Amino acid sequence: MVTFDAAQPGTPAEIWESDPRLHNRPLIQVGHVEEVFVVAPHPDDETLGAGGLIARCDESGIPVHIVCATDGAASDPARADLARIRAAELQRSVRILAPSARITLLAFPDGKTREHRDDITQALREIVCETGRECLIVGPWRGDGHRDHRVVAGIVHDVAAGRRVWEYPIWMWHWAHPTHPDTPWARMVSCPIDAERKARAIGAFTSQTSGPRPMLRPEFLEHFHRDKEMFIMSDDVLGRDYFDRIYDKSDDPWRFRTRWYEDRKRQVTLAALPHPRYARALEIGCSIGILTDLLSSRCDSVLAVDISRRAVEHARSRISGRAEIRLQDILTDFPEGPFDLIVMSEVGYYWGASRLDEALRSIREHLSPGGVLLACHWRHRVDGYPLTGDDVHTAITRLGWSGLVHHEEEDFLLDVFSDDPRSVAKREGLA
């Protein structure tokens, strides 16, 4: 049962601690950002969910701006001065974590975020517009369940405008369980923190942690005394604006033309194709068209799509009629099939888990009987990417297709799938 009352029995911290997944989450670094913008539904959420991150950023000289959406006064409606008290507690907590941090108190009514959604959205949008594109936004997890957390989390994603978003869970630790189907292990990462400093900052919220009926009880707070904080990487798609900004800086941002790593990987890709020739191929995320050009030598017809206008322009100038290049987003407008070859190279980790599943369903619907899906992805985690390459290939295997080729290196995975399980030798009668 989902409960948002810390006085009600929840999942004990030791249950979470006993699960090895909590301790092997990928480590994440803030990296190069212009500012970290932390959004809290109530005073104390920023400290519980991201206090350690706030302190690390302050120590690293990264500007931190904390915005609290509500006044937090609904935790004890009988106390007329609670909004003022909680604002003062927030100030004391942040002074412990990041003395130079900027604080903005929007002070909308606690428990009324849905009713004031438009006003909160406008206020946050105006603040976010003042930040650069390299700002990191940290907000509540959309799956946390609590209404204020859910509404504010949705607003954060509405106003992010292509900026990276990390989400922090609060109530998940209480109502969920390591085996709960909604626990987002696949997108969870960890950030080492100074646990003692964070504990002192949590202690500043005496209105919530003391008294005969504290809102934040000791057993609930045990979830926030770890030496690391957990964040949920956004399941949102990295979209057109993100890639156009990258191509604005360089016409070959990943150095496809000059890196031996990329050249070798393309040769491995071509060698992995189980048929000598294909009638109609689809390449998803063609970038500047270098792999597209090579595929055209093995296919009667190639359709290559990308969501970046700049990338498509570069690809068209390179291909010069040897393939059709379209500005098209397969998540909203999948090309008409069928295709006997679909290539998904270095693109799946941009989509997030739910959108990846949607894309794979579309691929299955548009792949001809006996057709081939080739997937190839970088394996190292990249800040801001919703998934890793391993996550992508794990999702594909759940479709139940036969694996014809599996090539695994430290840096990339390459798999070939089909509903026809025959090997190349069996197709030619050699085995």
TORKOLVO-521262 format. One record per residue (C-alpha): residue in one letter; x, y, z. Coordinates in steps of 0.02 Angstrom, whole numbers, plus 50000, padded with zeros to 5 digits. Last residue first. Layout:
N
AXYZ
...
This chain:
431
A512854864847933
L513494869947762
G511784871547679
E511984889947636
R510664895747761
K511394883847888
A513114891847870
V512404909347890
S511494904048047
R509644900148050
P508604908048189
D507374917248074
D506424929548186
S507984940248176
F509254948748288
V511044955148261
D511994961648411
L513454973748430
L514034979648600
F515314993348627
D516784999148731
E517354984048832
E516964972748686
E515504961448647
H514964954448478
H513364944148478
V512744938248308
L511204928248259
G510174931648415
S508434924748393
W507044936748436
G506174935648604
L505754954048622
R506614954048792
T508284953248700
I507974970848636
A507794977948812
T509454970248865
H510264978048711
V509674995348760
D510174993848943
D511914988048890
G512075003648781
T511705014248933
L510085023448966
P509355040948995
Y510925049748933
G511295065049038
D512995059649099
V513675045948984
R513815027949044
H515055017448948
R514385003948832
W514315012548662
H512965004548555
C512674993348402
A511004985848353
L510674976148193
L508874970948162
V508654958048023
G507174952547918
G506544934747908
P504764941047899
S504834959847859
L505254972347995
H503954986148012
E502954979348160
R504524973648253
I505314990748230
S503754999248295
R503764988448451
L505604992248473
A505265010948464
E503905009848596
D505064999948711
L506405013148685
R505135026548730
S504775017848896
A506615015048939
G507385031648891
W507655037848714
Y509465043448696
Y510135026248740
G509395018948581
V510425029548460
E512185023048436
S511745011448290
M509985005548255
V510064997148085
I508464989748012
L508614976847872
D507204967947779
F506134983447788
P504234983647773
G503914997247796
E503215014747810
P504345026247910
F503965028348096
D503235045348137
T503175049648322
L504615039548393
I505385037648220
D505785056148214
Q506085061648034
L507225073247935
R507475061447789
I508965055047691
E508655043747540
A510205034147489
R511505034847350
G510805051647295
S512235063047347
I512705053647506
R513905066547579
S512875082247546
R511315073347606
A512185067747766
H512765085347809
E511015092447784
V510265078247886
A511465081848029
R510985100248030
R509135096248030
S509355084748179
I507995071548199
D508865058448091
V508285046347957
A509135034947830
L508145025747696
V509235013647599
S508785004647438
D509614990547343
C510724987047493
R512524981747523
S513424996847444
S512115008447519
L512615002347692
L514325010347672
D513595027447631
T512375026247775
L513825022347893
I514565039347849
G512905048447842
I513135063947950
S512005057448089
C511055042048027
G509915040348178
I508885025448123
E509515016847965
L508135008247867
A508544995347734
R507654988947579
A508204974747466
Y509654967947566
R511304960147509
P512654948147568
H511554942247711
P512154939347891
L512694957347926
A514094956048055
A515464960947931
L514604977747899
T514534981748084
V516334976248115
Q516884987947975
R515885002048052
K516684998748222
R518414999748142
D518045016748067
E517325023248230
Y518805017748335
W520005023848200
R519325041248232
T519365053648087
R517705054047996
F516575049248142
R517355062948247
W515925062748374
P515475081048344
D515695080348154
D514895096548091
S515425104848252
K514715117448377
D513035119648292
Y512975100748275
I512885098848464
R511565112348482
D510545103848346
F510685087648442
Y509925094248603
D508595104448513
R508015088948417
G507715078148569
L508555068848710
V507055058148756
D506415058348933
D506695043849051
S507695055349162
M509065047549265
I508445043049436
F509595049049573
M510255040349727
E511265049149859
K512805041749940
D513525039750114
R511805034550176
H510875044550308
F509365048150200
H508425031550216
E508695032050404
L507595047650404
F506035036750395
E506545026750550
P506935043050642
R505225050750604
L504985065050483
M503245072350516
P503585072350703
R502125068150817
P502605072550997
G503895085550945
S505445084250837
T505935080450657
Q504775091550555
S504815107550655
T506645103950691
F507145105550508
A508955110450543
G509355092250583
I509265088250397
A510765099850372
R511745091050509
A511365074250428
K511955080950259
R513615085950334
E513835068750413
A513385059850251
D514715068750146
I514185062349975
P514495048949844
C513295050249695
S512285035149640
V511325030349484
M509575023349457
R508885021149282
A508815002149276
W508365001049461
P506755010949438
T505725003549581
D503995002749501
P503944983649496
H504244982649686
T505654970349722
P506774982849813
H505224989249906
A504095004449883
W503105014550009
H504495022050116
W506035022650003
M504915028749862
W504385043349972
I505955053549934
P506635049549760
Y507805061849671
E507675065749486
W509085071749374
V508645082949227
R509805088449086
R509255103948991
G508225101448834
A506875114248874
A506825110349062
V505155119349083
D503955104849057
H505155092649141
V505165102949300
I503285105149290
G503045086249290
A504145084549443
V503155098249530
V501525088949500
R502195071949555
H503045078849710
D501495088449761
R500415072949733
H501525060649826
G501815045949708
D503705046449695
G503615041149512
R503995058449443
W505585059249545
P505845076149626
G506985089049545
V508785092349493
I509085103549342
L510845104149269
C511245120249177
E512245118549015
R510905127348914
G511195143049017
T510065149249156
E508935164549154
C507605154849058
V507555142649204
I506965156449322
E505585162449206
R505045144449175
L504975141049361
A503785155549393
Q502695151449243
T502565133149291
I502135137649471
D500755149149410
D500045136049292
R500115122349424
H499235132349559
E497775120349585
R498915105349559
T500195112249680
K498905114449817
G499585103149954
D500665116950027
P500065133949968
F501295142749851
A502805149849940
L503905153249787
L505435153349899
T507015156649799
I508695152149875
R510425156049804
A511855145149864
S513425153249935
P513325144750104
A513095127650024
L512645113250139
I512625120950312
R511945137550249
V510645127450153
S509965119850313
R509865136450403
Q508915144750258
L507735129950245
E507395130950431
A506965149450415
A505725145550276
R504995131650382
I504715143350528
R503885156750421
A502695144050344
L502355136550516
D501775152950594
A499925148450602
R500265131550679
A498625121650677
P498885117050494
D500345105650541
S501185097850387
A500125109350279
A501325124050302
G502645117950181
D502745135150098
T502695127949922
A503805127949766
C505545128649841
V506895134649722
I508725131249758
H510065139249648
V511805131849656
P513355139349575
I514735126549543
G516305130749642
S516755112649675
E516355113949861
D514655121349819
C514325107149697
R514765094149827
A513625102349957
I512135102849838
L512455084649791
G512425079649974
G510805088950004
A509955081149852
G508455071149910
L508305074950095
T509025092550080
E507995097749928
D506445089750005
D506695099850165
P505605114950119
H504235107850006
P504065103649819
A505935105949794
V506845111549636
V508745111449626
F509605121549488
V511425117049466
E512415129849368
E513605131349219
V513895112749206
H515445102449169
G515315085549254
V514015082049388
Q514765064949416
I513845048449420
L514275031649497
P513365016949421
R512255007749546
N513154993249630
H512694996349811
L510804998149797
R510774983349679
P511524972349815
D509884972749914
S510204971850101
E510274990850115
W508504992250050
I507854980350182
E508944988950312
A508075005450277
P506414998150333
T504984997750206
G503545007650277
P502455006950432
Q501405022650453
A502115037250551
A503065042850396
D501385046550315
F501475046350125
T500795028750105
V500665017349953
M500005000050000
